[in-house]
Amino acid sequence: AQDSIALGVRWEVLDSAALKFEYQHIDIGDRSAGRLGNIQPGFEPGGEVDLLSVTFDFVF
């Protein structure tokens, strides 16, 4: 199991383009891999992850 909280901002750069930012804090439960994929040898379950995403969307 995991808990997460996110905050996002969208900025309309032009009429046909947007810049988006999102910060997400994920708290992964003890003895769980959460929703993380491609688990590698030596992975220790549980812990916290901070994720920052930046996206540029446009229409042409």
PDBQT receptor file of N, H, CA, C and O in Angstrom, charges set to zero:
ATOM      1  N   ALA A   1       0.849  -1.186   0.000  1.00  0.00    +0.000 N 
ATOM      2  CA  ALA A   1       0.000   0.000   0.000  1.00  0.00    +0.000 C 
ATOM      3  C   ALA A   1       0.886   1.237   0.000  1.00  0.00    +0.000 C 
ATOM      4  O   ALA A   1       2.037   1.199   0.436  1.00  0.00    +0.000 OA
ATOM      5  N   GLN A   2       0.331   2.323  -0.492  1.00  0.00    +0.000 N 
ATOM      6  H   GLN A   2      -0.604   2.354  -0.846  1.00  0.00    +0.000 HD
ATOM      7  CA  GLN A   2       1.071   3.577  -0.485  1.00  0.00    +0.000 C 
ATOM      8  C   GLN A   2       0.107   4.745  -0.356  1.00  0.00    +0.000 C 
ATOM      9  O   GLN A   2      -1.062   4.646  -0.731  1.00  0.00    +0.000 OA
ATOM     10  N   ASP A   3       0.607   5.851   0.177  1.00  0.00    +0.000 N 
ATOM     11  H   ASP A   3       1.556   5.932   0.482  1.00  0.00    +0.000 HD
ATOM     12  CA  ASP A   3      -0.137   7.104   0.266  1.00  0.00    +0.000 C 
ATOM     13  C   ASP A   3       0.648   8.142  -0.509  1.00  0.00    +0.000 C 
ATOM     14  O   ASP A   3       1.878   8.101  -0.550  1.00  0.00    +0.000 OA
ATOM     15  N   SER A   4      -0.072   9.083  -1.129  1.00  0.00    +0.000 N 
ATOM     16  H   SER A   4      -1.071   9.116  -1.095  1.00  0.00    +0.000 HD
ATOM     17  CA  SER A   4       0.630  10.134  -1.858  1.00  0.00    +0.000 C 
ATOM     18  C   SER A   4      -0.157  11.429  -1.796  1.00  0.00    +0.000 C 
ATOM     19  O   SER A   4      -1.367  11.449  -1.570  1.00  0.00    +0.000 OA
ATOM     20  N   ILE A   5       0.582  12.510  -2.006  1.00  0.00    +0.000 N 
ATOM     21  H   ILE A   5       1.565  12.494  -2.189  1.00  0.00    +0.000 HD
ATOM     22  CA  ILE A   5      -0.018  13.841  -2.094  1.00  0.00    +0.000 C 
ATOM     23  C   ILE A   5       0.660  14.540  -3.268  1.00  0.00    +0.000 C 
ATOM     24  O   ILE A   5       1.860  14.380  -3.488  1.00  0.00    +0.000 OA
ATOM     25  N   ALA A   6      -0.120  15.318  -4.021  1.00  0.00    +0.000 N 
ATOM     26  H   ALA A   6      -1.095  15.448  -3.842  1.00  0.00    +0.000 HD
ATOM     27  CA  ALA A   6       0.426  15.958  -5.221  1.00  0.00    +0.000 C 
ATOM     28  C   ALA A   6      -0.031  17.406  -5.305  1.00  0.00    +0.000 C 
ATOM     29  O   ALA A   6      -1.088  17.777  -4.793  1.00  0.00    +0.000 OA
ATOM     30  N   LEU A   7       0.789  18.211  -5.961  1.00  0.00    +0.000 N 
ATOM     31  H   LEU A   7       1.647  17.910  -6.376  1.00  0.00    +0.000 HD
ATOM     32  CA  LEU A   7       0.478  19.611  -6.217  1.00  0.00    +0.000 C 
ATOM     33  C   LEU A   7       0.917  19.909  -7.640  1.00  0.00    +0.000 C 
ATOM     34  O   LEU A   7       2.053  19.625  -8.020  1.00  0.00    +0.000 OA
ATOM     35  N   GLY A   8       0.009  20.486  -8.428  1.00  0.00    +0.000 N 
ATOM     36  H   GLY A   8      -0.913  20.717  -8.118  1.00  0.00    +0.000 HD
ATOM     37  CA  GLY A   8       0.324  20.775  -9.816  1.00  0.00    +0.000 C 
ATOM     38  C   GLY A   8      -0.024  22.197 -10.205  1.00  0.00    +0.000 C 
ATOM     39  O   GLY A   8      -0.927  22.811  -9.638  1.00  0.00    +0.000 OA
ATOM     40  N   VAL A   9       0.712  22.714 -11.186  1.00  0.00    +0.000 N 
ATOM     41  H   VAL A   9       1.446  22.215 -11.646  1.00  0.00    +0.000 HD
ATOM     42  CA  VAL A   9       0.488  24.061 -11.709  1.00  0.00    +0.000 C 
ATOM     43  C   VAL A   9       0.537  23.986 -13.231  1.00  0.00    +0.000 C 
ATOM     44  O   VAL A   9       1.389  23.302 -13.799  1.00  0.00    +0.000 OA
ATOM     45  N   ARG A  10      -0.385  24.697 -13.889  1.00  0.00    +0.000 N 
ATOM     46  H   ARG A  10      -1.076  25.253 -13.427  1.00  0.00    +0.000 HD
ATOM     47  CA  ARG A  10      -0.413  24.763 -15.354  1.00  0.00    +0.000 C 
ATOM     48  C   ARG A  10      -0.317  26.227 -15.764  1.00  0.00    +0.000 C 
ATOM     49  O   ARG A  10      -1.043  27.076 -15.246  1.00  0.00    +0.000 OA
ATOM     50  N   TRP A  11       0.588  26.516 -16.703  1.00  0.00    +0.000 N 
ATOM     51  H   TRP A  11       1.178  25.827 -17.124  1.00  0.00    +0.000 HD
ATOM     52  CA  TRP A  11       0.777  27.876 -17.197  1.00  0.00    +0.000 C 
ATOM     53  C   TRP A  11       0.548  27.863 -18.699  1.00  0.00    +0.000 C 
ATOM     54  O   TRP A  11       1.234  27.153 -19.435  1.00  0.00    +0.000 OA
ATOM     55  N   GLU A  12      -0.419  28.653 -19.149  1.00  0.00    +0.000 N 
ATOM     56  H   GLU A  12      -0.976  29.229 -18.551  1.00  0.00    +0.000 HD
ATOM     57  CA  GLU A  12      -0.721  28.790 -20.578  1.00  0.00    +0.000 C 
ATOM     58  C   GLU A  12       0.305  29.738 -21.194  1.00  0.00    +0.000 C 
ATOM     59  O   GLU A  12       0.138  30.956 -21.139  1.00  0.00    +0.000 OA
ATOM     60  N   VAL A  13       1.351  29.188 -21.770  1.00  0.00    +0.000 N 
ATOM     61  H   VAL A  13       1.487  28.198 -21.814  1.00  0.00    +0.000 HD
ATOM     62  CA  VAL A  13       2.426  29.980 -22.362  1.00  0.00    +0.000 C 
ATOM     63  C   VAL A  13       1.910  30.743 -23.582  1.00  0.00    +0.000 C 
ATOM     64  O   VAL A  13       2.183  31.934 -23.734  1.00  0.00    +0.000 OA
ATOM     65  N   LEU A  14       1.169  30.059 -24.446  1.00  0.00    +0.000 N 
ATOM     66  H   LEU A  14       0.948  29.092 -24.323  1.00  0.00    +0.000 HD
ATOM     67  CA  LEU A  14       0.530  30.627 -25.633  1.00  0.00    +0.000 C 
ATOM     68  C   LEU A  14      -0.884  30.062 -25.713  1.00  0.00    +0.000 C 
ATOM     69  O   LEU A  14      -1.260  29.212 -24.905  1.00  0.00    +0.000 OA
ATOM     70  N   ASP A  15      -1.671  30.533 -26.687  1.00  0.00    +0.000 N 
ATOM     71  H   ASP A  15      -1.366  31.223 -27.342  1.00  0.00    +0.000 HD
ATOM     72  CA  ASP A  15      -3.013  29.980 -26.867  1.00  0.00    +0.000 C 
ATOM     73  C   ASP A  15      -2.972  28.487 -27.180  1.00  0.00    +0.000 C 
ATOM     74  O   ASP A  15      -3.916  27.759 -26.870  1.00  0.00    +0.000 OA
ATOM     75  N   SER A  16      -1.896  28.036 -27.788  1.00  0.00    +0.000 N 
ATOM     76  H   SER A  16      -1.129  28.627 -28.040  1.00  0.00    +0.000 HD
ATOM     77  CA  SER A  16      -1.810  26.632 -28.199  1.00  0.00    +0.000 C 
ATOM     78  C   SER A  16      -0.723  25.848 -27.457  1.00  0.00    +0.000 C 
ATOM     79  O   SER A  16      -0.337  24.763 -27.893  1.00  0.00    +0.000 OA
ATOM     80  N   ALA A  17      -0.225  26.392 -26.334  1.00  0.00    +0.000 N 
ATOM     81  H   ALA A  17      -0.539  27.274 -25.979  1.00  0.00    +0.000 HD
ATOM     82  CA  ALA A  17       0.845  25.707 -25.609  1.00  0.00    +0.000 C 
ATOM     83  C   ALA A  17       0.708  25.917 -24.105  1.00  0.00    +0.000 C 
ATOM     84  O   ALA A  17       0.341  26.998 -23.644  1.00  0.00    +0.000 OA
ATOM     85  N   ALA A  18       1.008  24.868 -23.355  1.00  0.00    +0.000 N 
ATOM     86  H   ALA A  18       1.307  23.991 -23.729  1.00  0.00    +0.000 HD
ATOM     87  CA  ALA A  18       0.935  24.935 -21.897  1.00  0.00    +0.000 C 
ATOM     88  C   ALA A  18       2.152  24.248 -21.285  1.00  0.00    +0.000 C 
ATOM     89  O   ALA A  18       2.623  23.224 -21.780  1.00  0.00    +0.000 OA
ATOM     90  N   LEU A  19       2.645  24.830 -20.206  1.00  0.00    +0.000 N 
ATOM     91  H   LEU A  19       2.263  25.662 -19.804  1.00  0.00    +0.000 HD
ATOM     92  CA  LEU A  19       3.745  24.265 -19.440  1.00  0.00    +0.000 C 
ATOM     93  C   LEU A  19       3.173  23.805 -18.104  1.00  0.00    +0.000 C 
ATOM     94  O   LEU A  19       2.527  24.586 -17.406  1.00  0.00    +0.000 OA
ATOM     95  N   LYS A  20       3.405  22.537 -17.741  1.00  0.00    +0.000 N 
ATOM     96  H   LYS A  20       3.930  21.903 -18.308  1.00  0.00    +0.000 HD
ATOM     97  CA  LYS A  20       2.816  21.981 -16.528  1.00  0.00    +0.000 C 
ATOM     98  C   LYS A  20       3.908  21.438 -15.606  1.00  0.00    +0.000 C 
ATOM     99  O   LYS A  20       4.856  20.793 -16.052  1.00  0.00    +0.000 OA
ATOM    100  N   PHE A  21       3.752  21.713 -14.319  1.00  0.00    +0.000 N 
ATOM    101  H   PHE A  21       2.981  22.237 -13.956  1.00  0.00    +0.000 HD
ATOM    102  CA  PHE A  21       4.648  21.215 -13.284  1.00  0.00    +0.000 C 
ATOM    103  C   PHE A  21       3.820  20.432 -12.276  1.00  0.00    +0.000 C 
ATOM    104  O   PHE A  21       2.708  20.836 -11.937  1.00  0.00    +0.000 OA
ATOM    105  N   GLU A  22       4.354  19.317 -11.798  1.00  0.00    +0.000 N 
ATOM    106  H   GLU A  22       5.258  18.988 -12.075  1.00  0.00    +0.000 HD
ATOM    107  CA  GLU A  22       3.676  18.557 -10.750  1.00  0.00    +0.000 C 
ATOM    108  C   GLU A  22       4.710  17.984  -9.795  1.00  0.00    +0.000 C 
ATOM    109  O   GLU A  22       5.699  17.383 -10.213  1.00  0.00    +0.000 OA
ATOM    110  N   TYR A  23       4.464  18.182  -8.501  1.00  0.00    +0.000 N 
ATOM    111  H   TYR A  23       3.660  18.670  -8.161  1.00  0.00    +0.000 HD
ATOM    112  CA  TYR A  23       5.288  17.597  -7.446  1.00  0.00    +0.000 C 
ATOM    113  C   TYR A  23       4.440  16.555  -6.740  1.00  0.00    +0.000 C 
ATOM    114  O   TYR A  23       3.279  16.811  -6.419  1.00  0.00    +0.000 OA
ATOM    115  N   GLN A  24       5.009  15.383  -6.497  1.00  0.00    +0.000 N 
ATOM    116  H   GLN A  24       5.952  15.175  -6.757  1.00  0.00    +0.000 HD
ATOM    117  CA  GLN A  24       4.287  14.317  -5.813  1.00  0.00    +0.000 C 
ATOM    118  C   GLN A  24       5.191  13.715  -4.748  1.00  0.00    +0.000 C 
ATOM    119  O   GLN A  24       6.342  13.369  -5.015  1.00  0.00    +0.000 OA
ATOM    120  N   HIS A  25       4.655  13.594  -3.531  1.00  0.00    +0.000 N 
ATOM    121  H   HIS A  25       3.720  13.875  -3.314  1.00  0.00    +0.000 HD
ATOM    122  CA  HIS A  25       5.360  12.929  -2.431  1.00  0.00    +0.000 C 
ATOM    123  C   HIS A  25       4.645  11.611  -2.179  1.00  0.00    +0.000 C 
ATOM    124  O   HIS A  25       3.439  11.590  -1.934  1.00  0.00    +0.000 OA
ATOM    125  N   ILE A  26       5.390  10.514  -2.239  1.00  0.00    +0.000 N 
ATOM    126  H   ILE A  26       6.370  10.531  -2.437  1.00  0.00    +0.000 HD
ATOM    127  CA  ILE A  26       4.814   9.180  -2.101  1.00  0.00    +0.000 C 
ATOM    128  C   ILE A  26       5.419   8.513  -0.874  1.00  0.00    +0.000 C 
ATOM    129  O   ILE A  26       6.640   8.435  -0.734  1.00  0.00    +0.000 OA
ATOM    130  N   ASP A  27       4.550   8.032   0.018  1.00  0.00    +0.000 N 
ATOM    131  H   ASP A  27       3.558   8.095  -0.095  1.00  0.00    +0.000 HD
ATOM    132  CA  ASP A  27       4.969   7.295   1.211  1.00  0.00    +0.000 C 
ATOM    133  C   ASP A  27       4.598   5.833   0.994  1.00  0.00    +0.000 C 
ATOM    134  O   ASP A  27       3.422   5.472   1.000  1.00  0.00    +0.000 OA
ATOM    135  N   ILE A  28       5.608   5.006   0.803  1.00  0.00    +0.000 N 
ATOM    136  H   ILE A  28       6.564   5.300   0.797  1.00  0.00    +0.000 HD
ATOM    137  CA  ILE A  28       5.386   3.587   0.521  1.00  0.00    +0.000 C 
ATOM    138  C   ILE A  28       5.356   2.831   1.844  1.00  0.00    +0.000 C 
ATOM    139  O   ILE A  28       6.264   2.967   2.663  1.00  0.00    +0.000 OA
ATOM    140  N   GLY A  29       4.311   2.038   2.049  1.00  0.00    +0.000 N 
ATOM    141  H   GLY A  29       3.573   1.928   1.383  1.00  0.00    +0.000 HD
ATOM    142  CA  GLY A  29       4.149   1.292   3.295  1.00  0.00    +0.000 C 
ATOM    143  C   GLY A  29       5.262   0.288   3.529  1.00  0.00    +0.000 C 
ATOM    144  O   GLY A  29       5.915  -0.163   2.588  1.00  0.00    +0.000 OA
ATOM    145  N   ASP A  30       5.476  -0.060   4.801  1.00  0.00    +0.000 N 
ATOM    146  H   ASP A  30       4.946   0.306   5.566  1.00  0.00    +0.000 HD
ATOM    147  CA  ASP A  30       6.473  -1.073   5.163  1.00  0.00    +0.000 C 
ATOM    148  C   ASP A  30       6.176  -2.384   4.449  1.00  0.00    +0.000 C 
ATOM    149  O   ASP A  30       5.015  -2.753   4.269  1.00  0.00    +0.000 OA
ATOM    150  N   ARG A  31       7.223  -3.082   4.046  1.00  0.00    +0.000 N 
ATOM    151  H   ARG A  31       8.166  -2.783   4.193  1.00  0.00    +0.000 HD
ATOM    152  CA  ARG A  31       7.121  -4.386   3.376  1.00  0.00    +0.000 C 
ATOM    153  C   ARG A  31       6.346  -4.312   2.066  1.00  0.00    +0.000 C 
ATOM    154  O   ARG A  31       5.753  -5.305   1.646  1.00  0.00    +0.000 OA
ATOM    155  N   SER A  32       6.343  -3.145   1.411  1.00  0.00    +0.000 N 
ATOM    156  H   SER A  32       6.825  -2.338   1.752  1.00  0.00    +0.000 HD
ATOM    157  CA  SER A  32       5.611  -2.991   0.156  1.00  0.00    +0.000 C 
ATOM    158  C   SER A  32       6.492  -2.305  -0.879  1.00  0.00    +0.000 C 
ATOM    159  O   SER A  32       7.297  -1.435  -0.545  1.00  0.00    +0.000 OA
ATOM    160  N   ALA A  33       6.335  -2.702  -2.129  1.00  0.00    +0.000 N 
ATOM    161  H   ALA A  33       5.682  -3.409  -2.400  1.00  0.00    +0.000 HD
ATOM    162  CA  ALA A  33       7.022  -2.010  -3.221  1.00  0.00    +0.000 C 
ATOM    163  C   ALA A  33       6.152  -0.893  -3.766  1.00  0.00    +0.000 C 
ATOM    164  O   ALA A  33       6.567  -0.167  -4.669  1.00  0.00    +0.000 OA
ATOM    165  N   GLY A  34       4.932  -0.747  -3.219  1.00  0.00    +0.000 N 
ATOM    166  H   GLY A  34       4.594  -1.337  -2.486  1.00  0.00    +0.000 HD
ATOM    167  CA  GLY A  34       4.015   0.268  -3.718  1.00  0.00    +0.000 C 
ATOM    168  C   GLY A  34       3.698   0.013  -5.174  1.00  0.00    +0.000 C 
ATOM    169  O   GLY A  34       3.505  -1.134  -5.575  1.00  0.00    +0.000 OA
ATOM    170  N   ARG A  35       3.641   1.064  -5.969  1.00  0.00    +0.000 N 
ATOM    171  H   ARG A  35       3.798   1.996  -5.643  1.00  0.00    +0.000 HD
ATOM    172  CA  ARG A  35       3.371   0.916  -7.396  1.00  0.00    +0.000 C 
ATOM    173  C   ARG A  35       4.629   1.091  -8.234  1.00  0.00    +0.000 C 
ATOM    174  O   ARG A  35       4.559   1.339  -9.437  1.00  0.00    +0.000 OA
ATOM    175  N   LEU A  36       5.774   0.961  -7.587  1.00  0.00    +0.000 N 
ATOM    176  H   LEU A  36       5.831   0.759  -6.610  1.00  0.00    +0.000 HD
ATOM    177  CA  LEU A  36       7.033   1.065  -8.321  1.00  0.00    +0.000 C 
ATOM    178  C   LEU A  36       7.214  -0.182  -9.173  1.00  0.00    +0.000 C 
ATOM    179  O   LEU A  36       6.986  -1.296  -8.702  1.00  0.00    +0.000 OA
ATOM    180  N   GLY A  37       7.622  -0.001 -10.420  1.00  0.00    +0.000 N 
ATOM    181  H   GLY A  37       7.808   0.904 -10.802  1.00  0.00    +0.000 HD
ATOM    182  CA  GLY A  37       7.839  -1.127 -11.318  1.00  0.00    +0.000 C 
ATOM    183  C   GLY A  37       9.319  -1.409 -11.492  1.00  0.00    +0.000 C 
ATOM    184  O   GLY A  37      10.161  -0.624 -11.057  1.00  0.00    +0.000 OA
ATOM    185  N   ASN A  38       9.634  -2.521 -12.123  1.00  0.00    +0.000 N 
ATOM    186  H   ASN A  38       8.949  -3.159 -12.476  1.00  0.00    +0.000 HD
ATOM    187  CA  ASN A  38      11.012  -2.906 -12.431  1.00  0.00    +0.000 C 
ATOM    188  C   ASN A  38      11.883  -2.954 -11.176  1.00  0.00    +0.000 C 
ATOM    189  O   ASN A  38      12.957  -2.354 -11.131  1.00  0.00    +0.000 OA
ATOM    190  N   ILE A  39      11.409  -3.672 -10.164  1.00  0.00    +0.000 N 
ATOM    191  H   ILE A  39      10.537  -4.160 -10.201  1.00  0.00    +0.000 HD
ATOM    192  CA  ILE A  39      12.142  -3.794  -8.905  1.00  0.00    +0.000 C 
ATOM    193  C   ILE A  39      13.447  -4.560  -9.146  1.00  0.00    +0.000 C 
ATOM    194  O   ILE A  39      13.445  -5.627  -9.760  1.00  0.00    +0.000 OA
ATOM    195  N   GLN A  40      14.547  -4.009  -8.662  1.00  0.00    +0.000 N 
ATOM    196  H   GLN A  40      14.548  -3.142  -8.163  1.00  0.00    +0.000 HD
ATOM    197  CA  GLN A  40      15.878  -4.575  -8.872  1.00  0.00    +0.000 C 
ATOM    198  C   GLN A  40      16.358  -5.324  -7.628  1.00  0.00    +0.000 C 
ATOM    199  O   GLN A  40      15.856  -5.079  -6.530  1.00  0.00    +0.000 OA
ATOM    200  N   PRO A  41      17.327  -6.239  -7.787  1.00  0.00    +0.000 N 
ATOM    201  CA  PRO A  41      17.902  -6.924  -6.626  1.00  0.00    +0.000 C 
ATOM    202  C   PRO A  41      18.470  -5.903  -5.640  1.00  0.00    +0.000 C 
ATOM    203  O   PRO A  41      19.068  -4.905  -6.045  1.00  0.00    +0.000 OA
ATOM    204  N   GLY A  42      18.281  -6.156  -4.364  1.00  0.00    +0.000 N 
ATOM    205  H   GLY A  42      17.796  -6.966  -4.035  1.00  0.00    +0.000 HD
ATOM    206  CA  GLY A  42      18.763  -5.236  -3.343  1.00  0.00    +0.000 C 
ATOM    207  C   GLY A  42      17.749  -4.173  -2.958  1.00  0.00    +0.000 C 
ATOM    208  O   GLY A  42      18.004  -3.369  -2.061  1.00  0.00    +0.000 OA
ATOM    209  N   PHE A  43      16.592  -4.159  -3.630  1.00  0.00    +0.000 N 
ATOM    210  H   PHE A  43      16.385  -4.811  -4.359  1.00  0.00    +0.000 HD
ATOM    211  CA  PHE A  43      15.554  -3.177  -3.307  1.00  0.00    +0.000 C 
ATOM    212  C   PHE A  43      15.035  -3.422  -1.900  1.00  0.00    +0.000 C 
ATOM    213  O   PHE A  43      14.719  -4.557  -1.543  1.00  0.00    +0.000 OA
ATOM    214  N   GLU A  44      14.945  -2.367  -1.098  1.00  0.00    +0.000 N 
ATOM    215  H   GLU A  44      15.203  -1.445  -1.387  1.00  0.00    +0.000 HD
ATOM    216  CA  GLU A  44      14.391  -2.466   0.246  1.00  0.00    +0.000 C 
ATOM    217  C   GLU A  44      13.001  -1.854   0.240  1.00  0.00    +0.000 C 
ATOM    218  O   GLU A  44      12.849  -0.671  -0.066  1.00  0.00    +0.000 OA
ATOM    219  N   PRO A  45      11.969  -2.649   0.578  1.00  0.00    +0.000 N 
ATOM    220  CA  PRO A  45      10.599  -2.137   0.561  1.00  0.00    +0.000 C 
ATOM    221  C   PRO A  45      10.393  -1.030   1.584  1.00  0.00    +0.000 C 
ATOM    222  O   PRO A  45      11.150  -0.888   2.545  1.00  0.00    +0.000 OA
ATOM    223  N   GLY A  46       9.347  -0.254   1.346  1.00  0.00    +0.000 N 
ATOM    224  H   GLY A  46       8.732  -0.369   0.566  1.00  0.00    +0.000 HD
ATOM    225  CA  GLY A  46       9.021   0.854   2.238  1.00  0.00    +0.000 C 
ATOM    226  C   GLY A  46       9.819   2.094   1.877  1.00  0.00    +0.000 C 
ATOM    227  O   GLY A  46      10.635   2.066   0.956  1.00  0.00    +0.000 OA
ATOM    228  N   GLY A  47       9.588   3.176   2.597  1.00  0.00    +0.000 N 
ATOM    229  H   GLY A  47       8.925   3.199   3.345  1.00  0.00    +0.000 HD
ATOM    230  CA  GLY A  47      10.324   4.419   2.378  1.00  0.00    +0.000 C 
ATOM    231  C   GLY A  47       9.469   5.482   1.715  1.00  0.00    +0.000 C 
ATOM    232  O   GLY A  47       8.250   5.353   1.611  1.00  0.00    +0.000 OA
ATOM    233  N   GLU A  48      10.135   6.533   1.270  1.00  0.00    +0.000 N 
ATOM    234  H   GLU A  48      11.126   6.638   1.355  1.00  0.00    +0.000 HD
ATOM    235  CA  GLU A  48       9.454   7.670   0.657  1.00  0.00    +0.000 C 
ATOM    236  C   GLU A  48      10.127   8.018  -0.668  1.00  0.00    +0.000 C 
ATOM    237  O   GLU A  48      11.322   7.790  -0.856  1.00  0.00    +0.000 OA
ATOM    238  N   VAL A  49       9.331   8.576  -1.582  1.00  0.00    +0.000 N 
ATOM    239  H   VAL A  49       8.360   8.762  -1.429  1.00  0.00    +0.000 HD
ATOM    240  CA  VAL A  49       9.831   8.993  -2.890  1.00  0.00    +0.000 C 
ATOM    241  C   VAL A  49       9.267  10.373  -3.198  1.00  0.00    +0.000 C 
ATOM    242  O   VAL A  49       8.080  10.618  -2.981  1.00  0.00    +0.000 OA
ATOM    243  N   ASP A  50      10.105  11.280  -3.703  1.00  0.00    +0.000 N 
ATOM    244  H   ASP A  50      11.069  11.081  -3.880  1.00  0.00    +0.000 HD
ATOM    245  CA  ASP A  50       9.659  12.586  -4.189  1.00  0.00    +0.000 C 
ATOM    246  C   ASP A  50       9.826  12.598  -5.698  1.00  0.00    +0.000 C 
ATOM    247  O   ASP A  50      10.870  12.209  -6.222  1.00  0.00    +0.000 OA
ATOM    248  N   LEU A  51       8.787  13.050  -6.395  1.00  0.00    +0.000 N 
ATOM    249  H   LEU A  51       7.939  13.366  -5.970  1.00  0.00    +0.000 HD
ATOM    250  CA  LEU A  51       8.786  13.032  -7.854  1.00  0.00    +0.000 C 
ATOM    251  C   LEU A  51       8.401  14.416  -8.374  1.00  0.00    +0.000 C 
ATOM    252  O   LEU A  51       7.404  14.990  -7.935  1.00  0.00    +0.000 OA
ATOM    253  N   LEU A  52       9.182  14.948  -9.299  1.00  0.00    +0.000 N 
ATOM    254  H   LEU A  52       9.991  14.482  -9.656  1.00  0.00    +0.000 HD
ATOM    255  CA  LEU A  52       8.884  16.226  -9.942  1.00  0.00    +0.000 C 
ATOM    256  C   LEU A  52       8.746  15.975 -11.437  1.00  0.00    +0.000 C 
ATOM    257  O   LEU A  52       9.653  15.433 -12.067  1.00  0.00    +0.000 OA
ATOM    258  N   SER A  53       7.611  16.369 -12.001  1.00  0.00    +0.000 N 
ATOM    259  H   SER A  53       6.874  16.809 -11.488  1.00  0.00    +0.000 HD
ATOM    260  CA  SER A  53       7.357  16.197 -13.435  1.00  0.00    +0.000 C 
ATOM    261  C   SER A  53       7.179  17.558 -14.085  1.00  0.00    +0.000 C 
ATOM    262  O   SER A  53       6.540  18.448 -13.524  1.00  0.00    +0.000 OA
ATOM    263  N   VAL A  54       7.750  17.713 -15.274  1.00  0.00    +0.000 N 
ATOM    264  H   VAL A  54       8.269  16.991 -15.730  1.00  0.00    +0.000 HD
ATOM    265  CA  VAL A  54       7.581  18.922 -16.076  1.00  0.00    +0.000 C 
ATOM    266  C   VAL A  54       7.133  18.473 -17.460  1.00  0.00    +0.000 C 
ATOM    267  O   VAL A  54       7.757  17.608 -18.075  1.00  0.00    +0.000 OA
ATOM    268  N   THR A  55       6.045  19.070 -17.944  1.00  0.00    +0.000 N 
ATOM    269  H   THR A  55       5.538  19.772 -17.444  1.00  0.00    +0.000 HD
ATOM    270  CA  THR A  55       5.486  18.689 -19.238  1.00  0.00    +0.000 C 
ATOM    271  C   THR A  55       5.201  19.938 -20.059  1.00  0.00    +0.000 C 
ATOM    272  O   THR A  55       4.726  20.944 -19.532  1.00  0.00    +0.000 OA
ATOM    273  N   PHE A  56       5.497  19.865 -21.356  1.00  0.00    +0.000 N 
ATOM    274  H   PHE A  56       5.883  19.048 -21.783  1.00  0.00    +0.000 HD
ATOM    275  CA  PHE A  56       5.157  20.948 -22.275  1.00  0.00    +0.000 C 
ATOM    276  C   PHE A  56       4.194  20.374 -23.306  1.00  0.00    +0.000 C 
ATOM    277  O   PHE A  56       4.572  19.520 -24.107  1.00  0.00    +0.000 OA
ATOM    278  N   ASP A  57       2.953  20.843 -23.285  1.00  0.00    +0.000 N 
ATOM    279  H   ASP A  57       2.645  21.538 -22.635  1.00  0.00    +0.000 HD
ATOM    280  CA  ASP A  57       1.920  20.390 -24.222  1.00  0.00    +0.000 C 
ATOM    281  C   ASP A  57       1.664  21.471 -25.259  1.00  0.00    +0.000 C 
ATOM    282  O   ASP A  57       1.614  22.657 -24.933  1.00  0.00    +0.000 OA
ATOM    283  N   PHE A  58       1.503  21.053 -26.516  1.00  0.00    +0.000 N 
ATOM    284  H   PHE A  58       1.544  20.090 -26.781  1.00  0.00    +0.000 HD
ATOM    285  CA  PHE A  58       1.184  22.032 -27.551  1.00  0.00    +0.000 C 
ATOM    286  C   PHE A  58       0.303  21.398 -28.617  1.00  0.00    +0.000 C 
ATOM    287  O   PHE A  58       0.292  20.182 -28.808  1.00  0.00    +0.000 OA
ATOM    288  N   VAL A  59      -0.431  22.258 -29.302  1.00  0.00    +0.000 N 
ATOM    289  H   VAL A  59      -0.422  23.246 -29.148  1.00  0.00    +0.000 HD
ATOM    290  CA  VAL A  59      -1.295  21.856 -30.408  1.00  0.00    +0.000 C 
ATOM    291  C   VAL A  59      -0.815  22.605 -31.645  1.00  0.00    +0.000 C 
ATOM    292  O   VAL A  59      -0.564  23.808 -31.587  1.00  0.00    +0.000 OA
ATOM    293  N   PHE A  60      -0.687  21.896 -32.761  1.00  0.00    +0.000 N 
ATOM    294  H   PHE A  60      -0.891  20.918 -32.808  1.00  0.00    +0.000 HD
ATOM    295  CA  PHE A  60      -0.248  22.568 -33.993  1.00  0.00    +0.000 C 
ATOM    296  C   PHE A  60      -1.150  22.217 -35.134  1.00  0.00    +0.000 C 
ATOM    297  O   PHE A  60      -0.941  22.687 -36.253  1.00  0.00    +0.000 OA
TER     298      PHE A  60
